[in-house]
Amino acid sequence: MRCGVRMIKALNVRAVEEALPRAGLNQSGLAKAIGVSRESVSKWFKGESIPQPDKLLRIGMLVGLTFEQMVVSSLPEAVPVVSFRRKAARKTKDVHLDHARETGELLKRLVKYLPEAPLTQPPVLKEPRSDYDYVQRVAVDIRKEMGVEDKAVVDFKDLIAKFNRLHAVIVPALWGAQEQHGNALNIYLPDSGVTWVFLNLDSTAVDFKFWMAHELGHSLAPSLGGEEGESFADAFAQALLYPDAKAAALRLRLAAIANTGLRIKRIHDEAKAHVISPYTIRLAVQAYEVANGLDPLDLGDISLFMGSVKTFCKGFKTITQTLFKIDVPKPADYAACGKDAFSSSFFDALAAFCKAEEGTEHYIHQVLGLPLPDSKALSEVLRQ
């Protein structure tokens, strides 16, 4: 048993049920004999509660069982491992993490509706960490596995294909474009080994690509949680989308430009070509300088630079606008995008769930965060 894990105790229902007739008792007779309500006994046999020690002692004396025979212990179900960061570096509070874990608990109900799982688990990183050289090595290896080592730009299809090879379930989400909403959420269910990756379609293409790479980092290192996991995922995303070799080449070009404004323009041009944020490229260049002991180039005041980044990002449409040509997609189109755009089994599993279960509009409302009327409309479409 792992230190700090509290065992769950429950009545050994089978043993007590078998012993009752031998003692000439049924559940009603047992309730009367030990002075408790019939409802209390019913809860014990349903596994909803366990008798107090004094009641267990009396039951044992009545039916001829020891404490060890009447009580079974087990480990609690594995708690979902969540990785979640909000937009604009806003602090993630306990309430956000609790909500994410609740979503993970709800997703457990959906696991049985997924396609049959492969017999083997895809490989993940053995001892993930965030130091520069390690992350760059990981990024090089992953680019080779993805078959993009010679590509100038990693595109969305490359990232989607890698998620699918990791057996991660992509969940397209409509969380809005305002800063108070999240970008992405990664939920790993240890008991089933399923990883769920929520991606906000209401993000610009620039943000969306980075957060796809970020969540890929989490999927490769499911053992890392908290700030350590976030630091690794950020560093991995940066290295995957703009690796060491590119940062080195760009720094040489920037060093040959005397004017700071022209340097920033060059970074913007590079960012546009790669469909990533200029800030990601700035960080990549600066990390390269630190790792190689180089004097930092003047890349301008950070607050002014970030202002230019905000303007830069406005030049890109959201993924919702790109996929659906409108800001609010129809339920049928939204459901179809899971398979058509992301090769994801999520909406197929959700459709099977809707056909088999009751109250599915409330389930969709809780899992996807859609308004209840939209959740009801999506539920009706999925039942067809």
Solvent accessible surface area in square Angstrom, and as a share of the most:
residue,aa,sasa,rsa
1,M,168,0.75
2,R,172,0.63
3,C,137,0.82
4,G,81,0.77
5,V,38,0.22
6,R,195,0.71
7,M,60,0.27
8,I,78,0.40
9,K,113,0.48
10,A,36,0.28
11,L,10,0.05
12,N,38,0.19
13,V,39,0.23
14,R,184,0.67
15,A,24,0.19
16,V,1,0.00
17,E,81,0.36
18,E,93,0.42
19,A,0,0.00
20,L,7,0.03
21,P,93,0.59
22,R,173,0.63
23,A,41,0.32
24,G,68,0.65
25,L,42,0.21
26,N,95,0.49
27,Q,45,0.20
28,S,60,0.39
29,G,24,0.23
30,L,1,0.00
31,A,5,0.04
32,K,178,0.75
33,A,40,0.31
34,I,2,0.01
35,G,65,0.62
36,V,35,0.20
37,S,55,0.36
38,R,104,0.38
39,E,114,0.51
40,S,37,0.24
41,V,0,0.00
42,S,27,0.18
43,K,102,0.43
44,W,16,0.06
45,F,22,0.09
46,K,141,0.60
47,G,52,0.50
48,E,115,0.52
49,S,49,0.31
50,I,59,0.30
51,P,5,0.03
52,Q,120,0.53
53,P,98,0.62
54,D,80,0.42
55,K,45,0.19
56,L,7,0.04
57,L,117,0.58
58,R,110,0.40
59,I,1,0.00
60,G,8,0.07
61,M,150,0.67
62,L,72,0.36
63,V,14,0.08
64,G,62,0.60
65,L,25,0.13
66,T,74,0.43
67,F,103,0.43
68,E,134,0.60
69,Q,89,0.40
70,M,3,0.01
71,V,16,0.09
72,V,69,0.40
73,S,57,0.37
74,S,59,0.38
75,L,90,0.45
76,P,56,0.35
77,E,123,0.55
78,A,35,0.28
79,V,95,0.55
80,P,4,0.02
81,V,53,0.31
82,V,14,0.08
83,S,10,0.07
84,F,31,0.13
85,R,57,0.21
86,R,41,0.15
87,K,22,0.09
88,A,69,0.53
89,A,94,0.73
90,R,112,0.41
91,K,161,0.68
92,T,36,0.21
93,K,120,0.51
94,D,109,0.56
95,V,97,0.56
96,H,39,0.17
97,L,44,0.22
98,D,69,0.36
99,H,108,0.48
100,A,3,0.02
101,R,87,0.32
102,E,104,0.46
103,T,6,0.03
104,G,0,0.00
105,E,79,0.36
106,L,36,0.18
107,L,0,0.00
108,K,41,0.17
109,R,110,0.40
110,L,0,0.00
111,V,36,0.21
112,K,150,0.64
113,Y,47,0.18
114,L,28,0.14
115,P,89,0.56
116,E,166,0.74
117,A,75,0.58
118,P,74,0.47
119,L,179,0.89
120,T,103,0.60
121,Q,125,0.56
122,P,22,0.14
123,P,115,0.72
124,V,75,0.43
125,L,37,0.18
126,K,183,0.78
127,E,121,0.54
128,P,14,0.09
129,R,108,0.40
130,S,46,0.29
131,D,66,0.34
132,Y,53,0.20
133,D,100,0.52
134,Y,22,0.08
135,V,3,0.02
136,Q,22,0.10
137,R,153,0.56
138,V,10,0.06
139,A,0,0.00
140,V,69,0.39
141,D,78,0.40
142,I,7,0.04
143,R,13,0.05
144,K,117,0.50
145,E,102,0.46
146,M,19,0.08
147,G,54,0.52
148,V,2,0.01
149,E,87,0.39
150,D,137,0.71
151,K,77,0.32
152,A,70,0.54
153,V,40,0.23
154,V,3,0.02
155,D,53,0.27
156,F,58,0.24
157,K,164,0.69
158,D,23,0.12
159,L,0,0.00
160,I,14,0.07
161,A,39,0.30
162,K,11,0.05
163,F,0,0.00
164,N,50,0.26
165,R,112,0.41
166,L,17,0.09
167,H,73,0.32
168,A,6,0.04
169,V,13,0.07
170,I,0,0.00
171,V,0,0.00
172,P,0,0.00
173,A,0,0.00
174,L,34,0.17
175,W,42,0.15
176,G,23,0.22
177,A,59,0.46
178,Q,112,0.50
179,E,82,0.37
180,Q,97,0.43
181,H,66,0.30
182,G,7,0.07
183,N,8,0.04
184,A,0,0.00
185,L,11,0.05
186,N,7,0.03
187,I,0,0.00
188,Y,56,0.21
189,L,0,0.00
190,P,52,0.33
191,D,79,0.41
192,S,47,0.31
193,G,18,0.17
194,V,21,0.12
195,T,15,0.09
196,W,0,0.00
197,V,0,0.00
198,F,1,0.00
199,L,1,0.00
200,N,1,0.00
201,L,0,0.00
202,D,21,0.11
203,S,3,0.02
204,T,28,0.16
205,A,16,0.12
206,V,1,0.00
207,D,48,0.25
208,F,6,0.02
209,K,2,0.01
210,F,36,0.15
211,W,28,0.10
212,M,0,0.00
213,A,0,0.00
214,H,1,0.01
215,E,2,0.01
216,L,0,0.00
217,G,0,0.00
218,H,6,0.03
219,S,9,0.06
220,L,5,0.02
221,A,2,0.02
222,P,30,0.19
223,S,92,0.60
224,L,21,0.11
225,G,32,0.31
226,G,55,0.53
227,E,129,0.58
228,E,103,0.46
229,G,1,0.01
230,E,9,0.04
231,S,54,0.35
232,F,1,0.01
233,A,0,0.00
234,D,41,0.21
235,A,30,0.23
236,F,0,0.00
237,A,0,0.00
238,Q,25,0.11
239,A,1,0.01
240,L,0,0.00
241,L,5,0.02
242,Y,1,0.01
243,P,15,0.09
244,D,46,0.24
245,A,77,0.60
246,K,46,0.19
247,A,1,0.01
248,A,25,0.19
249,A,42,0.32
250,L,0,0.00
251,R,32,0.12
252,L,132,0.66
253,R,99,0.36
254,L,0,0.00
255,A,48,0.37
256,A,91,0.70
257,I,42,0.21
258,A,100,0.78
259,N,81,0.41
260,T,39,0.23
261,G,45,0.43
262,L,100,0.50
263,R,27,0.10
264,I,34,0.17
265,K,118,0.50
266,R,64,0.23
267,I,0,0.00
268,H,33,0.15
269,D,68,0.35
270,E,19,0.08
271,A,0,0.00
272,K,139,0.59
273,A,65,0.50
274,H,12,0.05
275,V,38,0.22
276,I,1,0.00
277,S,16,0.10
278,P,0,0.00
279,Y,77,0.29
280,T,10,0.06
281,I,0,0.00
282,R,19,0.07
283,L,65,0.32
284,A,4,0.03
285,V,0,0.00
286,Q,56,0.25
287,A,30,0.23
288,Y,38,0.14
289,E,3,0.01
290,V,124,0.71
291,A,50,0.39
292,N,77,0.40
293,G,70,0.67
294,L,68,0.34
295,D,117,0.61
296,P,106,0.67
297,L,30,0.15
298,D,86,0.45
299,L,4,0.02
300,G,21,0.20
301,D,80,0.42
302,I,84,0.43
303,S,79,0.51
304,L,138,0.69
305,F,1,0.00
306,M,73,0.33
307,G,38,0.37
308,S,33,0.21
309,V,11,0.06
310,K,124,0.52
311,T,97,0.56
312,F,26,0.11
313,C,23,0.14
314,K,155,0.66
315,G,70,0.67
316,F,46,0.19
317,K,134,0.57
318,T,21,0.12
319,I,15,0.07
320,T,1,0.01
321,Q,60,0.26
322,T,69,0.40
323,L,64,0.32
324,F,28,0.12
325,K,161,0.68
326,I,87,0.44
327,D,93,0.48
328,V,114,0.66
329,P,13,0.08
330,K,134,0.57
331,P,45,0.29
332,A,56,0.43
333,D,71,0.37
334,Y,6,0.02
335,A,14,0.11
336,A,46,0.36
337,C,7,0.04
338,G,0,0.00
339,K,116,0.49
340,D,113,0.59
341,A,32,0.25
342,F,8,0.03
343,S,70,0.45
344,S,7,0.04
345,S,27,0.18
346,F,0,0.00
347,F,9,0.04
348,D,72,0.37
349,A,0,0.00
350,L,1,0.00
351,A,18,0.14
352,A,39,0.30
353,F,1,0.00
354,C,2,0.01
355,K,123,0.52
356,A,69,0.54
357,E,46,0.21
358,E,157,0.70
359,G,37,0.36
360,T,0,0.00
361,E,40,0.18
362,H,96,0.43
363,Y,6,0.02
364,I,1,0.00
365,H,74,0.33
366,Q,92,0.41
367,V,7,0.04
368,L,1,0.01
369,G,50,0.48
370,L,13,0.07
371,P,77,0.48
372,L,70,0.35
373,P,99,0.62
374,D,67,0.35
375,S,0,0.00
376,K,109,0.46
377,A,35,0.27
378,L,2,0.01
379,S,1,0.00
380,E,86,0.38
381,V,42,0.24
382,L,13,0.06
383,R,96,0.35
384,Q,166,0.74
